[in-house]
């Protein structure tokens, strides 16, 4: 039987990669959200104007009858604390309640974030899933609350796995993220080049290609042994932001100067951060690779060619 997979946040950066992966596998994709994803059959889109509407979410899940739900919807830039909780926590809680009412119950993957860990000492790297979570800021706090709702539902028998994502990157990244901003700035420069405005480039992060993340999430949600667990989805090694930026500039073929803008601050000032892939590997899954050349090629895939 062809799996039916309901995706929230399908019109977003990561959601688009998940839909592409579903299409490659020939699986049946459905989307739940405010905006219909480009290219999806309109009959497969279930509108949800309000992420906090429990009855609408339950009705949509009942209509979709999915074998699995990939909950990717979330926000890093909400206008208020209430919006953070409604999108990052309450929607997941309502999805879990809706899934518990289904017969048979769908498998669920909640997309978490490494921001749930909060600041981690360099001596504690790579970060393992049992590292105490002390998030700073509404984004990490509300995503951790989502994780707790998921683990609570898993304790009742609902097959839930939390994929704790580190730094997904690639073509079509939103501009509020560093590499997405850099690629967009380069695209706007034109072939003659110009000045690239950046923040501090000395940070090292666990960058992974979004297309690899999508593939592993689809494997993970259908893996019985993963249910009830938090699993780091990371490459397991850090990559320098400066290295990626310099390679991005070189591969663009443009003459570009760097300008450090002190106002461009990242989510965290940790100099280095990367996760452990041990749990992912123990489930029989191969971690994504942190390949700078593939990352740069993906980031540049949407840029106009230079003459």
N, C-alpha and C positions, 0 to 999 in steps of 0.2 A: 504494500500500500504506500502511495506517495505521501510523505509527511506534509501536514498542514501547519505552517509556522506563522504565528501572529507576531508582528514586530511593532513595538512602539518606538517613536522617534525615527521612523523609517525615512523621513525626508531630511534628516540631519546628516552630518559628515560620516559618522560610523554607520548609520542606518543605510545609506546608499551603498556602502560596500557589502553590507549583509544581504541586501536585495540582489546585488550582482552575484554574490556567491550562491544564493538560493536558486537563481536562474541557471547558473552553471550546473548545479546539481539536478536541476529539473524538479525541484520541490515546489509545492504550492505556497506562495507568499501572500499574506494578508497584512494590511497596515492599519494601525489604530492611532489617530492623532488629529491635530488641528488642520494640517496641510497635507493634501494628497501628494505622494512622492511622484516625481517625474518618471514616466514610462510604465507605471503600474496600471493594470487594467482597472478602470474606475469601479467595477463591481467588486474588486478586492479591497477597496478602501472603506473603512468604518470611521466616520467623523466623530471626534470627541472635542467639542469646543472648550470644555472645562475639565482639566486634569483631576480636579477634586470631586467630581460627580460620581458617587459610588454606584447609583442605579444605572447611569449611562454606561459605565465600565462593565458592570455585570451583564447588561443587555447585549453589549458588543461581544463579550466573551462567549455568551450563550449562542449568539448568532454565528460566530466564527467557528466554533467547535474545533479549536486547534489541538494538535498533538503536542505542540510546544509553544511557549511564549518567550520571546526575547525582549526583555524590558530595557530599552536603551534610552528612553526619554529622560531628560534631566536638564538642569540649567546651572551654569557657573556664574551667570551675570543677572540674577533676578533683581527686580526693582525694589523688592521689600523682603523682609524676613518671612512674611506670610507666603509670598510666592515661592521662596526657596522650599519651605516645608510642603506646600501643596504639590509642587512638581517633583521634588526629589524624594519625598517620603510618603505623602498621603496617596499619591497615585499608585505607588507600589503596594501599599497596604490594601487598597481597594482591589487591585489586580489579584493579590493573593487570596482575598476573601472570595472573589468571583471564581477563581480556580478551585478552591475548596468545595464550592457548590456544584462543580461539574461532575458528570459521570460518563465516561472515565475522566479522571483528572489529568490535565496537561502537565507536562514537564516545564519547569520555569527556570530561566537564567536571568538573574538581576545583574546589570552592569554596574559594578562598584568602581571605586577609584583609589589609587594609592594615597590620595589626599586624606583618606580615612585614618591613616597611620599618624599623620601629623609629623612634627619634627622627629627625626630619628638620628641618634648619635652615629658618627662614622664607624665606631666600634661594633655597632649592631648591624652593619651591612654585610651581605645582602639581607634585605628585610624578609623575614619569614612570616607566614600568616598568623602565627601565634604572638607576634609582637604586639604589646599593648597599644591600643589605639587612643591617641590624644590629639584629635584634629583641632586645628585652629581655623576659625572662620565658618560662616554659615554653610558654605558648600560642603566641606568635609564632614561637618557635624550632621547635616541633613542626609548625606549619603550613608553615613554610618548608621543613622536611625533606620534607613531603608534596609541595610544589611541585617540589623537586629530583627526587624519584622520578618525578613526572609528566613532567618534561622529559627525563629519562633514557629513559623508555619511548617518548616521542615521537621521540627520536633513532633508535630501532629501527624506526620506521614506524607505531607505534600512534597513531591520531588523537586526541591529547589536547590540551585547552586548559585553562589555569588562569584562572579568573575571579577576580581579586583584588578582593573586595568591600570597600567602605568602610563606611558606617554604615546598613545596612538598618533601617527603622523602620516602624511601622504597628500596627494592631490585633492584640492577642494577643502583643505583645512580652513576653519574659521579664522578671521583676521585677529581675534583677540588672543590667539595663541601665537607664540613667537615665530615659529617657522612658517605658519600660515601668513602672518603679517609680512615676513621677509619675501616670500614668493609673490604675494600680491603687489608689494612695492616694486619688485623687479619687473613684474608684468606691466605696470603702469609707466615705467621709465621709457619703454621703447628701446630699439636697438642701440641707441647712442649711449645708454647707461645713465648714471647719475649717482645720487647719494642715498645710501641705505641707512635708515635710522634704526638703531638697535638699543637694547638695554645691555646689561652685563652678560657677556658671552662666555664667562669662565665656568658656568655651571655644567655639570655632567649629569645626564639623565638616562633613564632606561627607555630609549625610543624604540618603538616597534611599528611596522607598517600596518595601516588599518586593514588592508586586505588580508593579512595574516591573522589579525585579531578576529576578523569576521569568520574566517574558516575555522579557527580553533573554538570559537564560541558555539558554532553549530555542531561541532564534534562533542563539546563538553556537555551541552544541554541534554543530549541523548545518552550520556554515559551513566549507567545506574550507580556506579561506585562514587560518582561525584556528588550525588544528592546529599544535602545537609552540610556541605563543606564550603569554605571560602578558599578560592584558588587564585593565586597571583597569575596574571596573564602578562608576562614580561619576557624580555630576552635574557635577563640574568646578568647583564653586564652594562656598565655605563658608557655612553658616547658623549663626547664633548660637543656642546652647542656651537662653540667656535669652529670646530672642525667641519660640522655640517654647513655652517654659514659660509665658510671659505670655499667649500666644494660647490655649494649652490651658486656662488658668484662665478667661480671658474667655469662651471658647466653651462651657465647662462650665455656665455660668449659676450657679455657686456663689460664695459669699463665702469666699475662701481667702486665708490669710496665709502668707507664705513664712518658713521657718526654715532657716537655713544650718547644716548639721551637719558640722563639720570631719572627722568620722570617715568620711563618705561620699566616698571618694576614687575617681577614675576610673582607667581602665587606664593612662593617660598624662597627664602634666602639660603637654603641648604646648599653647600657647594657641590655635594655629590649625593645621589640617591638612586638605588637600583634594587630590584627584588630577587628573591630566590625562586628558581624554577623547580625545586626538588619535588614539591607536591604535584605540580603539573606532570612532571615526568613519571612520578609514581603511579599516575592514572593511565600511563601508556601513551601520553601525548607528547609530541615533539615541540619544544618551545620555538617561538619565532626567532629569526636571526636579526641582529642589529647590523644590517649591511648598509653602510653609508651611501654606496653607489646606487642601490635600489631606492633608498629614501630620497636622494636628490633627484633621481629620474622621475619618481612619482610626483614630487613637489613641482617639477618643471613641466609636467605633462600637459598642463593647460596653458602654458605661456606661448605667445606667438613666436615663430621662428625668427632668428636674426638673419639679415641678408648675407 
